[in-house]
Amino acid sequence: MLAPFAVVALNAVKTPSDYAAHGPLGLPHAISFQGLSDFWNRVDFGQKLFNSALISGSVAVIACALSLLNAYALGIGRIKGRVALLIMFIMAQTLPQEALVYPLYYLSKQVGLYDTRLSVIIVFSVIQSAFGTYLLTSVLGSFPREVLEAAKLDGAGKWDVLWRIVLPVSRPTLGVLLVFFFIWTWNEFFLPMVMLLSNGNQTVSVSLGVLQGQNMMDATMTNASALLGILPAILFFLIFQRTLTRGITVGAVK
C-alpha cells in the first residue's frame, strides 16, 4: 500500500534530468525541491489548500450536525413517515453526481451562488448528511428507552435529551463521520470543477486535474503535484486515526 506513495515521493524530489536518466524507480542522486516549488507557485497552491480545507472542514461539521438532528428525529423521535424518509435518504446516496450537476448549476445561477465556495459547501453538506442520517438513525434506533424515560421524569426537554444524553453517547460515531466527510469532500472533483470557475475559488483536486490536462508539467512536477495533493488528507487521517478506531470499535464490548 505504501509502495505507490513512496514512488511518488521519490520522483517528486528528483530533477527532470535525473528522472530522464534513471527512470521512475531509480533513487534520486540529489534531493531537489524545485518541482515542488514550481508547482506551488504555478497554481497558487496555498490558496487552493485554504479553499479545500475551508470547504472540507465546513462540510464535515455541518453534515455531522445535520445528520445528528435528522437521526434524532428519525431514530428516537420516531416521527410519522420515518420509513419513507429513510428510503429517500438512501436513494439520495444512489444518485450519480452527473444527474445532479445541471439542476445544481441552474439553481446556483438563479440564487447568485455560482462560483462561490458557499455553493459547494451547501451541496456537499446535504449530500454527505444523507449517509450520516442513515448511519446515525440505525445507531439511535437502538438507544435505550429507559434512559430517555428517566431523563423525561427528571424534567429534561427534547433539546436537553439531545445535547446532554444523545450527543455524548454519539460522539464516537460522529467522530468517524467527521473523518469520512472531510476526506470524501477533499477528494471530490466533478462538482467542484463545474461549480468553481474562478482560479481563486478552486480546490486542490480541481487545480491538479486542470493543470495536468493542459500538458504543462514534466514528470517530476506531476509527482510533486500528486504528493502535495494527497499529503494533507493523509496527515488529517493520521491525526484523527485514534478517533476513527474508537468510533469503529465502540459497542463491540459493553
Secondary structure as the mmCIF struct_conf table of DSSP 4:
data_model
#
loop_
_struct_conf.conf_type_id
_struct_conf.id
_struct_conf.beg_label_comp_id
_struct_conf.beg_label_asym_id
_struct_conf.beg_label_seq_id
_struct_conf.end_label_comp_id
_struct_conf.end_label_asym_id
_struct_conf.end_label_seq_id
HELX_RH_AL_P HELX_RH_AL_P1 LEU A 2 ALA A 12
TURN_TY1_P TURN_TY1_P1 VAL A 13 VAL A 13
BEND BEND1 LYS A 14 LYS A 14
HELX_RH_AL_P HELX_RH_AL_P2 PRO A 16 HIS A 22
TURN_TY1_P TURN_TY1_P2 PRO A 24 LEU A 25
BEND BEND2 GLY A 26 GLY A 26
HELX_LH_PP_P HELX_LH_PP_P1 LEU A 27 PRO A 28
BEND BEND3 HIS A 29 ALA A 30
HELX_RH_AL_P HELX_RH_AL_P3 GLN A 34 VAL A 43
TURN_TY1_P TURN_TY1_P3 ASP A 44 ASP A 44
HELX_RH_AL_P HELX_RH_AL_P4 PHE A 45 ALA A 71
HELX_RH_PI_P HELX_RH_PI_P1 TYR A 72 ILE A 76
BEND BEND4 GLY A 77 GLY A 77
TURN_TY1_P TURN_TY1_P4 LYS A 80 GLY A 81
HELX_RH_AL_P HELX_RH_AL_P5 ARG A 82 THR A 94
BEND BEND5 LEU A 95 LEU A 95
HELX_RH_AL_P HELX_RH_AL_P6 GLN A 97 VAL A 111
TURN_TY1_P TURN_TY1_P5 GLY A 112 GLY A 112
TURN_TY1_P TURN_TY1_P6 TYR A 114 ASP A 115
BEND BEND6 THR A 116 THR A 116
HELX_RH_AL_P HELX_RH_AL_P7 ARG A 117 LEU A 140
TURN_TY1_P TURN_TY1_P7 GLY A 141 SER A 142
HELX_RH_AL_P HELX_RH_AL_P8 ARG A 145 LEU A 153
TURN_TY1_P TURN_TY1_P8 ASP A 154 GLY A 155
HELX_RH_AL_P HELX_RH_AL_P9 LYS A 158 VAL A 161
HELX_RH_PI_P HELX_RH_PI_P2 LEU A 162 VAL A 166
HELX_RH_AL_P HELX_RH_AL_P10 LEU A 167 ASN A 187
HELX_RH_AL_P HELX_RH_AL_P11 PHE A 190 MET A 195
BEND BEND7 SER A 198 SER A 198
HELX_RH_3T_P HELX_RH_3T_P1 ASN A 199 ASN A 201
HELX_RH_AL_P HELX_RH_AL_P12 VAL A 204 GLY A 213
TURN_TY1_P TURN_TY1_P9 GLN A 214 ASN A 215
HELX_RH_AL_P HELX_RH_AL_P13 ALA A 219 ILE A 239
TURN_TY1_P TURN_TY1_P10 PHE A 240 PHE A 240
HELX_RH_AL_P HELX_RH_AL_P14 GLN A 241 THR A 249
TURN_TY1_P TURN_TY1_P11 VAL A 250 GLY A 251
BEND BEND8 ALA A 252 ALA A 252
#
